[in-house]
Amino acid sequence: QWYLGFIMSCEIWTLAGLLMLLLALWEVGCSEPSPSPEPLDTGTALHRQKRSWVWNQFFVLEEYTGDDPLYVGKLHSDVDKGEGRVKYVLSGEGASSIFIIDENTGDIHATKRLDREEQAYYTLRAQALDRYTNRPVEPESEFIIKVQDINDNEPKFLDGPYTAGVPEMSPVGTSVVQVVATDADDPTYGNSARVVYSILEGQPYFSVESKTGIIRTALPSMDREARDQYLLVIQAKDMVGQMGGLSGTTSVTVTLTDVNDNPPRFTRKSYQFTVPESLPVASVVAKIKAADSDVGPNAEMDYRIIDGDGLGMFKVAPDKDTQEGVITLQKVLDFETKASYTLRIEAVNRNIDPRFVNLGTFSDTATVHITVEDVDEPPVFSSPVSKMVVSEAAKLGTIIGTVSAHDPDSSNSAIRYSIDRNTDLERFFNIDATTGVISTAKQLDREVNAVHNITIFAMESQDPLQVGKGIALITVMDINDNAPVFAIDYETFLCEDAKPGQVIQTISAVDPDEPPSGHRFFFALTPEAASNLNFTLRDNKDNTASVLTKRGGFRRREQSLYWLPILIGDSGTPSLSSTNTLSIRVCDCDPDGMAQSCSAEAYMLPAGLSTGALVAILACVLTLLVLVLLIVTMRRRKKEPLILDEERDVRENIVRYDDEGGGEEDTEAFDMVALRNLNVIRDHKARRDVTPEVPIFFSSRPPPYKTVPDNGIFREFIWDRLKDADVDPSAPPYDSLQTYAFEGSGSVAESLSSLESLSTDSDQNYDYLSDWGPRFKKLADLYGHSEGSNMFL
């Protein structure tokens, strides 16, 4: 059949080509004569001539696999008389590379294997030339070589494999998905690209339309709960499915999506639970669950109690995560009142699909039995909060009220009461252990604590571990036991130019008491101050009073401070009053009445401290302060020992002797003979075991004397002391300066006392060198003293 179809196709194209050739010949016969090439001119001038250029559309079969070039067609011109003078030339797409022409005969061949799916046709140009002159004998003409298709491509599913979903229980013929296959062959020629679809796997559940590729359901009532996924294999075949056609396949995974076609079902029809009566309210009692084969929102359900004797005692609600019915306690359980409850609970789908209502009801019920266990409960107060009232004037032992508790168990044990002292730290109240009567144990003060919130313990006599708690709220009633006082500490200023009758201060009062009808205060001057000539008081009848001047012409220099005692009383029963003193300071004021400067001298009406008394007190205070400073200073000024401990720093030590001696006549201070030995020349032996750190500097101030003492006396004295110090193992390891009160014979240096230190690097005092510095410096220069040696003066 394929061969016959191919032959018929070739015949049709051949007939079409002949028809086109006839039309071309007719056109040539009717057209104007064209000039002939000069070499082939027949010698006849100006006569009509038919066209002699013959061409046609050529066809070449694709996928040719022969060894020889494939013949395509032939070009021929009538001018060609077979003498070999006409040469045929081919140009255009694929010329010389794919298609070649025999320049002598005009035969065209294809030298390569062609693929229509890569290029369906080639456009070429043909020309007939005079071989000798290379001039055209025919106009250049264009023609097409069309690649003829064969069925060499199978259908392909470019979008495969496919996945799709369809609701379960869908009716027969419900569209699932459409598959599409494409064929690269020529759809305009033959049946090579005409595809039909068929299902290879997936029957009898699904079918596919052969022309459109639409997959549809083929069985009714496909149940997701029985099977939720199917794998289909779809085939596409060209040549309209005829034998010899090519085919391709793809897979389609179809998932059945869930619909709410299953009701909830309890696994049991009856449930039994036990709970203690002490279970707190809002606690979970039990959990039950109805099974639903559906998934997602279709499996969501609600629970409710539809019957039973525990409608108000329990509540059931769904757990959104587990879809369980959670039963919770709504009220306090009491075994002695009721020991068991029965609940009838319904589970119903939340989202019902009306298409499946006819399948049956979408709810189920179960019975839940709840048994209450008896537990030993603590005592229970008849009222959780007992409110009581007591006057703050109540005497000790006054009964305030009574609390009552009982044992809820069947044993009905006796109760003993006590107060939680953490709520009554100061032990204001007592309670009778057997009767629960509360009485006062201390005097109450409403202004300190107006309400007492105490906790009462009720304990079972048979089981002290069973303790109940109650609250006693005791309110202390007010009595008038506090006198009114100034609302604030007033500071009143009076200008020297104040006029008589001028209001200089408005005062008010406060009272810690709280009378039921509110406060009413009365203001007046004390009897002692009522007759004063300076100020008066006016009660404003609104719990305030105004202080007014009686005269003008106040002078600070005469009296700068006044004390005005004011009596304030309340309206309580009995009425209480207090005396409060208002200080009034006389000040120098600016034109706007603002105080500029005020004196501190006070004057008490009618009596007070005088200025002399205040000065005496101030003098005493200053005297005490000076004494304290002197004592502290004396304690700090203590003499340092000559030889310090090893741990203490002994550098720059100056040992001061305040004994001046009696001159040459004083032989008790030291040996005068040593000072008089002037003829002995001593060798200086410097100590090598120490290195001085701080050099001794002398003042450059001129000496306060006119003549220098005998140098020999000083030289002898210094050498003796240096030698003693060099050989003394107990001498300090650093340079030390010691002063001796030796003036020498005929000394005019007067006294060596009251010397002060010039050093700024030490805490010790070296100023006494200021007068004798030049003398010592001169001696040091005379005897060659260096900074590295120990010098004793």
Buried (B, 14 or more C-beta within 10 A) or exposed (E): EBEEEBEEBEEEBEEEBEEEBEEBEEEBEEEEEBEBBEEBEEEEEEEEBBBBBBBBBBBBBBBBEEEEBBEBBBBBBBBBEEEEBBBBBBEBBBBEEBBBBEBEEBBBBBEEEBBBBEEBBBEBBBBBBBBEEEEEBBEEBEBBBBBBBBBBBBBBBEEBBBEBBBBBBBEEEBEBBBBBBBBBBBBEBBBBBBBBBBBEBBEEBBBBEBEEBBBBBBEEEBEBEEEBEBEBBBBBBBBEBEEEBBBBBBBBBBBBBBBBBBBBEBEEEEBEBEBEBBBEEEEEBBBBBBEBBBBEEBBBBBBBBEEBEBBEBBBBEBEEEEBBBBBBBBEEBBBEEEBEBEBBBBBBBBEBBEEBEEEEEBBBBBBBBBEBEBEBBBBBBEEEEBEBEBBBBBEEEBEBBBBBBBBBBEEEBEBBBEBEEEBBEEEBBBBBEEEBBBBBBEEBBBBEBBEBEBBBBBBBEEBEEBBBBBBBEBEBBBBBBBBBBBBEEBEBBBBBEBEEEBEBBEBBBBBBBBBEEEBBBBBBBBEEBEEBEBBBBBEEEEBBBBBBBEEEEBEBEEBBBBBBBBBBBBBBEEEBBBBBBBBBBBBEBEEEEEBEEBBEBBBBBEEEEEEEEEEEEEEEEEEEEEEEEEEEEEEEEEEEEEEEEEEEEBBBBBBBEEEBBEEBEBEEBBEEEEBBBEEEEBEEEEBEEBEBEEEBEBBEEEBEBEEBBBBBBBBBBBBBBBBEBBEEEEBBEBBBBBBBBBBBEEBEBEEBEEBEBBBEEBEEEBEBBBBBBBBBBBBBEEBEBEEEBBBBB
